[in-house]
């Protein structure tokens, strides 16, 4: 059944409102963490009442998950494209991702603050991040194995261990960069690390 123009307009307004709420919530969560963020402050920032905000997101937990999903969307799509068969140099992709992250410090801060808070099992982001890392490790492990078979990545360390090391390096590097961006150069340091993943003759 064809949707009426009025309903389409309402749907478009609702979508725009949700996107605006997510943008502002991203800023508040990055600055204050989940527990330190108040829905009333987000509502004020988007010129809504708190009940109006809750019409779009039933709770702060729901809003947090939406923010996390939006934050993760571009990176997740990158890995989905690879898994569907697109050819990709894993090391080059990591370099590209770190270079991009240097241009979005607010999003990197959001991720770092929320993943730290999610370590406790009662945090609403806990399951999200557990599944996120599980999924990325699974895909990364598959890609590294393929690269090892093609001689692009050293094979004296298992793919399972390498992908854990890579995420540990990236996440730890982000923390130091956020604390001292004038001293810690993410792209330069990640490039040094990634060179060690190449076979000896390719460095």
N, C-alpha and C positions, 0 to 999 in steps of 0.2 A: 504494500500500500504506500502511495506517495505521501511523503511527510509534508505538512502544511508549511508555508513560508514562516508563519509565526513560530512554530515548533523548531524549525531549523535555526531561526534567529536565537531562540532561547538556548538551544544546544551550543551554538557558537559562542554566546555570551558566557555560558557555564564553562566551556573549555578555556576561554580567555581568562576567566576568573581563577580557575584551577592553576593555570600556568603562572599567573601573577603571584598567587599564594605560594606556590612551590619556589619561585625565584626568591621571594622575601624570606621564606622559611629557611632556604639554603644559607642565606646570610646570617640569620639568627643562630642556627645550629652550628655553623662554623665558628661563630664568635663565642657562644655561650655553652655549647654542648647540648645534649638532649635534655638533661635534668634542669639546666639553667635557663632554658628557653620557655617563655610563657606564651600560650596561645593568644592571650589578650594583646601582647605586643605585636605579634604577627598580624592580627586582625586590624590593629590601629595602622600599621604600615601599609595595608592594602585598602584602607578606608572602608572597613567592614565592621560590623558588630561581631562579637565572638560567636553568637548563635548563627550568624550568617556564614562565618567561616566553617563552623561545624556542619553546615548543610552540605558543603563540598567534601569535607574530611571529618568523619564521625568522631575522631579522637586524635590526640597528638601522636599516638602510636601509628595510626594510619597515615598521617602526614609525614612522619619520619620515613616510613617505608617508601612512600611516593618520591620523596626527595632522594633517597638512596637509589631507587630504580632509575630516576632521571640522571643522576650523577654517573651511574654505571652504564647507561644505555649505549653511548658511543663506543666505549671500550669493549662492551659485550658484543656489539655488532662486528667489530674488527675480528674477534675470534670466531664468530659464527661464519663470517665470510671465508675464513681460512678453513674451517672444518668442512665447509661445503665443497671444498676442492680447489679454491683459488691458491695459486702458488705464492709463497711468501718466504722471504728470508727472515727467520725468527729474530736473529740478532738485530737486523736492520729495523724490524718492527718495534723492538724494545727501545732502540735509540730514538725512533720517531716519537714514541709515546712519552718518553722522559723529556724530550725537547718540547713537546706540546704542553706537558704539565708545568714547565717553567713559565708558561704564558698565562696560566690560570691558578695563581697561588691561593685564591679563595676556595676553589674547589678541592685543591690538595689539602688545605687546612681542614675543610669539612670532612673529608675522608679520614684524615689522620685522627681528628678529635673523636669522631663517631666510632671508628673501629676500636679505638682504645676503650671507650665506654662500653662497647658491646662484649668485652671479654667476660663480664659477669652474665650468668645465665638468665637473670631476670630482666635484662635490658631488652627492649623490643627489637633492637637491631641485631641481637645475638644470632638468631637463626639465619637471618639474611646474610651476614658476613661468613658464617660457617659454610653455608651452601655456596656462597660466592667463591670462596677460596677452594672448596672442593671442585667446583666446576672448572675454574681456571687452571687448577693443577692437572685435572684430567685432560683438558684440551692441550695445555702446554706440554704435558708429558708426551702426548701423541705427536705433536709437531716436532719436538726435540728428537724423538726416536727417528722420525723421517729424515731430519737433517743429519743425524748421526749416520744413517744408512747411506746418505749421499756424500758423506765426508765433509760436511759443512761445519759440524760441531764435534768437538773432542768426544771420544767414546770410552775413555778410561774412567769416567764417572757416569753412573746410571742416570737416565733421563729423569727418573723419579726424584733423585737427589738434586739434580741440577735445577729443576723447576722450583723446588723449595728454596734453594740458595738464591735464585734470581729474585723471587718475591721478597725474601728477607733483605736482600741488598736494596731493592727499590724502595721498600717501605721504610727501612732504616735510614736510607739516604734522604728521603723526603723529610723525615723528622729533623735531621741536622740542618737541612736547607731552610726549613721554616724558622728554625731558631737563629741561624746565622746566614742569611741569604747572601750577604756581602763576602763571606769567606768560603762557603761550600758551593761549588759549581757542579750541579747535578750532571749535566751533559758530559762534561769533561771526565768526571769520576766514573760514570757508568760506562763510558767508552773504554776506559782503562780496564774495568772489570770484564766487559764483554770480549775484549781482545783475548783474554785468557780462556774463553770458551771455544775459540777457533782451534783447529788442529795446529800443531807446532809449525808446520810449514806455511800456514796461511796467515800468520800474525804479521 
